[in-house]
């Protein structure tokens, strides 16, 4: 399951550089997570780094983008292959 950033975001800027997949970017008002790039840090870390660093705990699982651990691992592999061929 990808993660999402809620309206509770205070734009503290800590999550964006922590994302190993570059899935976090500034949206119109708050940061947002691209579900096509979010692997919940599978393949990089044991825990999602954005959730670990967020001071207001505004990064829950996104119920609209459910994925199994094996799907997240496959996404990680695909994203790594894309970054190496770019």
Buried (B, 14 or more C-beta within 10 A) or exposed (E): BBBBBEEEBEEEEBBBEBBBBEBBEEEEEBBBBEBEBBBBBBBBEEEBBBBBEBEEEBBEBBEEBEBEEEEBBBBBEEBBEEEEEE
